[in-house]
Amino acid sequence: MVDQEGEAETPICSGGRSWASRRIRDGFSGRRTASVPRPAAASALAFCQQATRPGNGHGLGRPLLRAACWLGCAAAAVGGVCAPNPAIAHGQLPAVLGVTTADGKGPVLVRLTAGLAVRDPAQAKQYQFVCSARWIAPRSPLLTGMPEGQGYIASEDGFYRVDVAGKVTKLAVAGVDPLAVRAIGSAAGEPLALVVSKGAARAHAIGRPAVGGASPTVWTGSGEWYGARSSADAMWIAQSGGAVVRVVGVRGDGTHSDELVAVDSSTATASVAWVAPNAQKLYLSLIGKATQRIVEVDRSAPASGPRSAKVLFQDYPFVAGPVPVAGKSLAVVTGVLVDVATHPPGQVDDSRWYTCLDSALRADGGVSAFACSKGAVYAIDAAGKPAALVFALDHLTAPDYAGLDDIGRYACWAEWSDFARDSGLDPGPEPAGVVPPVGTDGCTAGRSGPDRCAALWPCAGLAVAALVSLRRRRTAALR
């Protein structure tokens, strides 16, 4: 989602606010509230140790008051550790960010707010969690997919390949600073990385062997570039320059397509929102000052100058797509799935809050489209409507820890444990050999519940028993 503002112009979606405004509510939040520290247990225990010492001046030397104090300490400790805590600081809520690769059976590689999900080759409705420890950082990296199902990652540590079985392999990419990678895409089944640094832009073929100590460069430019979206044969990137946007389709053989698109002068930056597989239509996201504007560029006919751009919608805080499918141009606008190919735009489905819209080019040449709703993915059918549920967070299984060192295994387990528990799943047993790094207490925010409280309940029980016993002795002495 990008906020921007455009000049006053009548978009196709003007007058369509009624259905969108109904969806602006607290039905979806992308971030979990930060946790609140609980110092009560430690503070109470320290107070009791000091307060119950003889001659400390607090007047708590009598057995009954000492027992009462320790009962309060035990209650504070149990409550501080075991009480339900809805404010777990794990960052974003578990959700689907998009579908990277797919085949005729459904999604193969799914992007999550933390890690990835890869489909089990033997069970279409079961997916294995792939933790971000495999590529170091970030938790949700730049990622592009290939029609055959594999994906390529650009991380802070370098470039990686994820195969259809979920195996992650680091690529030997030379002469490319991973921290300068602006986008990653593909052209004719070949992964390309867009690098922008110090006013220069380059596209590298990261899947090829190095030439002269660096990965081959297939395109060079200058200035700021954004993208990328991939058609069947090119990676498309965009550069804004006031009232004109330059769009380039980069190919692995060194050739490229170059288009100029006329927009309004308020455009600050532009990026490629989506591109048709045959690249006959491009969809650009134009960024101004406050709101997102999506325009359509028709490339089906030759042009001698800048092409015109048709504004599809603007002034909405959340937009995903559009994705042409089944004769429609589907988009998600403020949680509602709509068809912007009609005038006015037609509502396709508002039965759930949609959070992303994606498509993937398959190995058989077809295109599969999907709509996401938080932690679920629905396939778009031949009529252009969301139909079968093809992925949900409860389809996830534990990651494979093989090949990770002690720190990586611990990080993988901690990420999966938190993600699973936040999704309402049982993460299963802790894998063998998980050792917290030196200097940590081995705690993860997701490890709340009976396992952390087991050692404290006997303390509380003993305190209660001591209080009852002392009260009985005092009553007997008064008779």
C-alpha positions as MATLAB code, in Angstrom:
seq = 'MVDQEGEAETPICSGGRSWASRRIRDGFSGRRTASVPRPAAASALAFCQQATRPGNGHGLGRPLLRAACWLGCAAAAVGGVCAPNPAIAHGQLPAVLGVTTADGKGPVLVRLTAGLAVRDPAQAKQYQFVCSARWIAPRSPLLTGMPEGQGYIASEDGFYRVDVAGKVTKLAVAGVDPLAVRAIGSAAGEPLALVVSKGAARAHAIGRPAVGGASPTVWTGSGEWYGARSSADAMWIAQSGGAVVRVVGVRGDGTHSDELVAVDSSTATASVAWVAPNAQKLYLSLIGKATQRIVEVDRSAPASGPRSAKVLFQDYPFVAGPVPVAGKSLAVVTGVLVDVATHPPGQVDDSRWYTCLDSALRADGGVSAFACSKGAVYAIDAAGKPAALVFALDHLTAPDYAGLDDIGRYACWAEWSDFARDSGLDPGPEPAGVVPPVGTDGCTAGRSGPDRCAALWPCAGLAVAALVSLRRRRTAALR';
ca = [
       0.000    0.000    0.000;
       1.328    3.427   -0.941;
      -0.176    6.798   -0.083;
      -0.196    9.456   -2.741;
      -2.181   12.315   -4.168;
      -3.038   13.224   -7.748;
      -4.545   16.254   -9.464;
      -8.299   16.603   -9.727;
      -9.335   14.173  -12.396;
     -12.421   12.029  -12.935;
     -11.367    8.395  -12.480;
     -13.374    5.382  -13.449;
     -13.920    4.652   -9.758;
     -15.393    8.069   -8.934;
     -18.774    7.596   -7.373;
     -17.838    4.108   -6.263;
     -17.062    5.097   -2.694;
     -20.264    3.705   -1.202;
     -19.203    0.066   -1.163;
     -15.596    0.918   -0.269;
     -16.454    3.258    2.574;
     -18.544    0.517    4.182;
     -15.396   -1.555    4.476;
     -13.288    1.064    6.276;
     -13.507   -0.387    9.751;
     -11.382   -2.131   12.325;
     -11.776   -5.496   10.644;
      -8.123   -5.867    9.763;
      -5.008   -4.658   11.471;
      -1.602   -5.500   10.093;
       0.314   -5.059   13.326;
       0.036   -6.459   16.807;
       0.085   -4.188   19.829;
       3.442   -3.920   21.557;
       3.856   -5.967   24.695;
       3.621   -4.397   28.128;
       6.460   -5.311   30.498;
       5.422   -7.184   33.614;
       7.863   -6.363   36.423;
       5.385   -7.375   39.143;
       6.839  -10.828   39.777;
      10.470   -9.730   40.107;
       9.569   -6.662   42.155;
       7.322   -8.617   44.520;
       9.917  -11.319   45.136;
      12.617   -8.739   45.838;
      10.289   -6.906   48.234;
       9.432  -10.071   50.154;
      13.070  -11.047   50.522;
      13.800   -7.653   52.046;
      10.573   -7.270   54.019;
      10.648  -10.610   55.830;
      14.163  -10.317   57.176;
      14.224   -9.995   60.995;
      14.761   -6.479   62.254;
      14.167   -4.786   58.935;
      11.773   -2.265   60.436;
       8.790   -3.244   58.302;
       6.986   -5.083   61.076;
       6.575   -8.216   58.947;
       8.447  -10.574   61.207;
       5.409  -12.480   62.457;
       4.853  -15.874   60.789;
       1.320  -15.074   59.625;
       2.370  -11.889   57.853;
       5.444  -13.551   56.398;
       3.251  -16.272   54.927;
       0.821  -13.677   53.593;
       3.673  -11.781   51.977;
       5.066  -14.877   50.303;
       1.555  -15.794   49.141;
       1.307  -12.415   47.462;
       4.724  -12.914   45.902;
       3.717  -16.305   44.525;
       0.472  -14.871   43.145;
       2.366  -12.017   41.470;
       4.881  -14.423   39.973;
       2.224  -16.802   38.658;
       0.062  -13.954   37.389;
       2.969  -12.146   35.752;
       4.137  -15.226   33.873;
       0.991  -17.225   33.274;
      -1.794  -14.689   32.820;
      -3.109  -14.437   29.250;
      -1.271  -11.740   27.365;
      -2.991  -10.687   24.156;
      -0.324   -8.082   23.469;
       2.508  -10.272   22.236;
       5.136   -8.196   20.450;
       5.752  -10.368   17.404;
       5.284   -7.567   14.858;
       2.735   -8.254   12.136;
      -0.082  -10.674   12.661;
       0.404  -13.945   10.757;
      -0.980  -13.426    7.265;
      -0.436  -14.207    3.592;
       1.346  -11.523    1.559;
       0.971  -13.166   -1.844;
       1.355  -16.213   -4.056;
       4.757  -16.401   -5.756;
       4.480  -19.595   -7.830;
       1.647  -21.942   -8.756;
       0.661  -24.878  -10.935;
      -2.624  -26.461  -11.956;
      -3.214  -27.714   -8.397;
      -2.844  -24.329   -6.728;
      -0.145  -22.271   -5.004;
       3.331  -23.801   -4.712;
       5.247  -21.024   -2.950;
       3.382  -18.599   -0.682;
       4.795  -15.444    0.915;
       3.993  -14.954    4.599;
       4.549  -12.110    7.027;
       7.362  -14.279    8.406;
       9.040  -16.913    6.241;
       7.502  -18.830    3.364;
       5.167  -21.748    2.824;
       5.952  -24.444    0.247;
       3.428  -27.061   -0.812;
       4.046  -30.690    0.064;
       4.509  -32.531   -3.269;
       2.560  -35.510   -1.916;
      -0.329  -33.604   -0.268;
      -1.891  -30.658   -2.081;
      -3.465  -29.175    1.059;
      -0.358  -29.385    3.247;
       2.413  -26.796    3.288;
       5.740  -26.743    5.114;
       6.900  -23.613    6.863;
      10.281  -22.320    5.609;
      11.871  -20.077    8.228;
      13.794  -16.898    7.440;
      16.906  -18.264    9.180;
      17.602  -19.972    5.842;
      18.419  -16.583    4.271;
      19.361  -14.668    7.467;
      17.154  -11.564    6.974;
      14.625  -10.057    6.466;
      11.710  -12.193    7.649;
       9.781  -11.478    4.445;
      12.344  -10.874    1.682;
      12.243   -9.664   -1.897;
      11.074  -12.680   -3.868;
      10.295  -13.619   -7.460;
       8.940  -16.839   -8.905;
       9.462  -18.960  -12.001;
       6.802  -20.833  -13.997;
       8.393  -24.163  -12.961;
       7.606  -23.392   -9.304;
      10.936  -22.358   -7.814;
      11.609  -18.919   -6.353;
      14.573  -16.565   -5.972;
      15.250  -14.435   -2.905;
      17.215  -11.219   -2.507;
      18.140  -10.919    1.169;
      20.511   -8.814    3.232;
      22.994  -11.671    3.061;
      22.873  -12.350   -0.685;
      20.757  -14.297   -3.161;
      19.068  -17.654   -2.636;
      17.083  -20.196   -4.629;
      14.049  -21.976   -3.147;
      13.080  -25.159   -4.980;
       9.644  -26.768   -5.092;
      10.557  -28.981   -2.120;
      11.435  -25.967    0.041;
      15.206  -26.449   -0.084;
      17.030  -23.106    0.128;
      20.415  -22.806   -1.613;
      22.665  -19.757   -1.612;
      23.717  -18.533   -5.070;
      27.267  -17.534   -5.949;
      26.466  -14.007   -7.125;
      29.543  -11.807   -7.483;
      29.905   -8.054   -7.794;
      26.377   -7.216   -6.596;
      25.744   -5.489   -3.269;
      22.620   -7.163   -1.836;
      21.815   -4.050    0.211;
      21.543   -2.012   -3.015;
      18.964   -4.322   -4.620;
      15.793   -2.343   -5.302;
      13.718   -5.163   -6.823;
      13.924   -8.697   -8.157;
      12.041  -10.161  -11.100;
      12.327  -12.594  -13.986;
      12.503  -12.681  -17.765;
      11.847  -15.843  -19.755;
      12.484  -18.007  -16.678;
      15.692  -16.198  -15.685;
      16.004  -14.276  -12.388;
      17.066  -10.627  -12.649;
      17.951   -8.159   -9.899;
      17.561   -4.391  -10.151;
      20.407   -2.576   -8.362;
      20.216    1.183   -7.781;
      23.192    2.928   -6.197;
      24.658    6.452   -6.389;
      22.459    7.506   -9.280;
      23.224    4.449  -11.407;
      20.865    1.556  -12.146;
      21.725   -1.922  -13.410;
      19.925   -5.183  -13.994;
      21.997   -8.292  -13.251;
      21.365  -11.873  -14.340;
      21.890  -13.442  -10.908;
      21.379  -17.001  -12.109;
      24.411  -17.026  -14.411;
      28.087  -17.601  -13.629;
      30.158  -14.498  -12.997;
      31.959  -12.857  -15.906;
      35.043  -10.817  -15.047;
      34.342  -11.145  -11.330;
      30.730   -9.972  -11.487;
      27.334  -11.324  -12.454;
      26.431  -10.362  -16.043;
      24.781   -6.964  -16.505;
      21.891   -7.033  -18.996;
      20.760   -3.399  -18.699;
      22.070   -0.068  -17.382;
      20.360    3.227  -16.638;
      20.561    6.277  -14.413;
      18.429    7.796  -11.685;
      15.827    6.192   -9.445;
      13.931    3.118  -10.652;
      11.166    1.081   -9.027;
       9.484   -2.219   -9.748;
       9.476   -4.916  -10.646;
       6.709   -6.951  -12.219;
       7.376   -9.703  -14.723;
       5.691  -10.646  -17.966;
       6.500  -13.843  -19.828;
       9.690  -12.428  -21.339;
      10.703   -9.281  -19.402;
      11.107   -7.647  -16.009;
       9.321   -4.279  -15.986;
      10.593   -1.306  -14.005;
       9.554    2.346  -13.899;
      11.099    5.800  -13.447;
       9.138    8.986  -12.888;
      10.100   12.383  -14.255;
       7.330   14.828  -13.482;
       4.555   14.523  -16.053;
       6.186   11.591  -17.851;
       6.895    8.086  -16.565;
       9.464    5.922  -18.328;
       8.755    2.188  -18.241;
      11.371   -0.344  -19.357;
      10.993   -4.067  -19.934;
      14.391   -5.699  -19.347;
      15.243   -9.037  -20.957;
      17.993  -11.480  -20.177;
      19.492  -11.264  -23.666;
      20.327   -7.585  -23.217;
      17.423   -6.165  -25.227;
      14.688   -4.078  -23.669;
      11.389   -2.368  -24.435;
      11.129    1.332  -23.646;
       7.845    3.210  -23.139;
       6.989    6.783  -22.145;
       3.679    7.339  -20.367;
       2.023   10.750  -19.960;
       0.760   11.347  -16.414;
       0.032   14.436  -14.324;
       2.790   16.648  -12.968;
       1.948   15.854   -9.323;
       3.461   12.384   -9.658;
       6.502   12.073   -7.421;
       7.387    8.432   -8.049;
       5.907    5.582  -10.034;
       6.142    1.810   -9.899;
       4.744   -1.080  -11.917;
       1.697   -2.459  -10.117;
       1.023   -5.322  -12.538;
       1.746   -6.336  -16.128;
      -0.169   -8.700  -18.404;
       1.729  -11.888  -19.369;
       1.948  -10.684  -22.983;
       2.835   -7.143  -21.775;
       0.033   -5.627  -23.884;
      -1.223   -3.817  -20.802;
       0.753   -2.217  -17.989;
      -0.673   -0.978  -14.714;
       1.236    1.726  -12.873;
       1.001    2.926   -9.296;
       1.540    6.700   -9.228;
       2.633    8.212   -5.944;
       1.881   11.811   -5.070;
       1.397   13.347   -1.646;
      -1.510   11.550    0.003;
      -3.244    8.818   -2.006;
      -2.569    6.009   -4.441;
      -3.543    6.322   -8.096;
      -3.640    3.325  -10.439;
      -3.513    3.878  -14.204;
      -3.762    1.507  -17.178;
      -1.431    1.760  -20.178;
      -2.471   -0.009  -23.395;
       0.550   -1.146  -25.475;
      -1.405   -3.050  -28.139;
      -0.840   -0.371  -30.815;
       2.424    1.378  -31.832;
       3.010    4.858  -30.408;
       5.216    7.684  -31.711;
       5.222    9.641  -28.442;
       4.227    9.210  -24.801;
       1.300    6.859  -24.348;
      -1.816    8.021  -22.573;
      -2.771    6.599  -19.197;
      -6.334    5.810  -18.173;
      -6.965    6.441  -14.483;
      -8.718    3.446  -12.982;
      -9.037    4.644   -9.405;
      -7.539    7.024   -6.916;
      -7.944    8.419   -3.395;
      -8.245    5.006   -1.744;
      -5.994    4.061    1.193;
      -5.527    0.434    0.177;
      -5.290   -0.966   -3.352;
      -4.052   -4.342   -4.649;
      -3.928   -5.269   -8.315;
      -5.417   -4.917  -10.813;
      -5.055   -8.420  -12.225;
      -6.756   -9.137  -15.574;
      -8.488  -12.530  -15.444;
     -11.528  -14.049  -17.197;
     -12.226  -10.849  -19.140;
     -12.172   -8.771  -15.975;
      -9.651   -6.474  -14.351;
      -9.875   -7.462  -10.709;
      -8.610   -5.246   -7.928;
      -8.880   -5.059   -4.168;
      -9.962   -1.615   -3.014;
     -10.243   -1.132    0.761;
     -10.889   -4.818    1.301;
     -13.495   -5.236   -1.461;
     -12.887   -7.290   -4.615;
     -14.059   -5.250   -7.618;
     -13.908   -5.312  -11.414;
     -12.473   -2.051  -12.744;
     -12.953   -3.063  -16.391;
     -16.578   -1.905  -16.154;
     -17.908    1.621  -15.742;
     -18.784    2.176  -13.006;
     -16.680   -0.557  -11.395;
     -18.636   -3.609  -10.380;
     -18.436   -5.218   -6.980;
     -17.335   -8.854   -7.285;
     -17.239   -9.931   -3.634;
     -17.333   -8.255   -0.237;
     -18.099  -11.336    1.862;
     -14.651  -11.171    3.447;
     -11.906   -8.573    3.906;
      -9.415   -9.089    1.068;
      -5.810   -8.168    1.732;
      -3.943   -9.076   -1.463;
      -4.436  -10.083   -5.070;
      -1.864  -11.991   -7.073;
      -1.287  -14.115  -10.145;
       1.386  -16.552  -11.241;
       2.487  -17.732  -14.683;
       2.444  -21.540  -14.783;
       4.798  -23.902  -16.613;
       1.987  -24.890  -19.013;
       1.688  -21.268  -20.165;
      -1.493  -20.565  -18.225;
      -2.037  -17.987  -15.504;
      -3.488  -18.664  -12.060;
      -4.987  -15.806  -10.061;
      -5.556  -15.737   -6.311;
      -7.173  -13.463   -3.749;
      -5.961  -13.394   -0.146;
      -7.959  -12.729    2.968;
      -5.580  -12.376    5.908;
      -4.373  -15.956    6.425;
      -6.320  -17.638    3.598;
      -5.931  -17.834   -0.188;
      -8.803  -18.391   -2.623;
      -8.418  -19.365   -6.273;
     -10.096  -17.098   -8.844;
     -12.286  -19.290  -11.046;
     -13.102  -19.070  -14.762;
     -15.902  -16.598  -13.995;
     -13.467  -14.252  -12.286;
     -14.747  -14.902   -8.765;
     -13.022  -16.291   -5.663;
     -13.920  -19.941   -5.322;
     -12.012  -22.787   -3.672;
      -9.903  -22.272   -0.570;
      -6.431  -23.363   -1.684;
      -4.315  -22.301    1.283;
      -4.830  -21.455    4.934;
      -2.453  -21.004    7.851;
      -3.739  -24.201    9.451;
      -2.318  -26.089    6.450;
       1.184  -25.338    7.742;
       3.503  -27.946    9.228;
       6.777  -27.546   11.112;
       9.908  -26.505    9.210;
      12.850  -28.714    8.341;
      15.780  -27.933   10.664;
      18.340  -30.052    8.793;
      21.522  -28.247    7.840;
      21.092  -25.343   10.267;
      23.714  -24.615   12.895;
      22.828  -24.152   16.577;
      21.982  -20.468   16.225;
      20.043  -21.005   13.007;
      18.120  -23.930   14.509;
      17.207  -21.855   17.552;
      16.133  -18.874   15.400;
      14.069  -21.132   13.147;
      12.324  -22.800   16.083;
      11.617  -19.453   17.768;
      10.128  -17.990   14.565;
       8.000  -21.049   13.856;
       6.891  -21.314   17.492;
       5.742  -17.692   17.551;
       4.110  -17.834   14.111;
       2.293  -21.075   14.868;
       0.982  -20.009   18.267;
      -0.135  -16.633   16.944;
      -2.005  -18.557   14.218;
      -3.697  -20.824   16.758;
      -1.553  -23.823   15.804;
       0.428  -26.266   17.897;
       4.089  -25.837   16.892;
       4.874  -29.342   18.136;
       7.854  -30.356   20.246;
      11.017  -28.338   20.353;
      13.531  -29.938   17.981;
      16.551  -31.685   19.383;
      19.706  -29.617   19.688;
      18.002  -26.244   20.104;
      20.305  -24.180   22.302;
      19.615  -20.478   22.991;
      22.497  -18.163   22.059;
      24.815  -17.138   24.891;
      23.434  -14.191   26.821;
      19.732  -14.972   26.317;
      17.261  -16.534   28.682;
      15.847  -18.837   26.019;
      12.486  -17.102   26.164;
      10.296  -16.362   23.194;
       7.195  -14.269   23.472;
       5.168  -17.137   22.095;
       6.094  -19.473   24.926;
       3.252  -18.475   27.178;
       1.063  -21.038   28.822;
       1.237  -24.041   31.157;
       4.807  -25.015   30.258;
       6.168  -21.783   31.718;
       3.949  -21.931   34.795;
       4.550  -25.513   35.930;
       7.392  -24.645   38.294;
       5.491  -21.770   39.933;
       2.270  -23.515   40.936;
       3.965  -25.594   43.697;
       5.298  -22.350   45.219;
       1.807  -20.882   45.276;
       0.428  -24.094   46.759;
       3.033  -24.138   49.538;
       2.303  -20.515   50.395;
      -1.430  -21.219   50.640;
      -0.808  -24.313   52.797;
       1.484  -22.335   55.112;
      -1.103  -19.593   55.524;
      -3.880  -22.063   56.341;
      -1.675  -23.956   58.808;
      -0.637  -20.805   60.639;
      -4.209  -19.570   60.820;
      -5.314  -22.890   62.401;
      -2.474  -22.708   64.959;
      -3.425  -19.148   65.848;
      -7.110  -20.104   66.262;
      -6.206  -23.079   68.475;
      -3.981  -20.906   70.668;
      -6.856  -18.485   71.325;
      -9.277  -21.161   72.529;
];
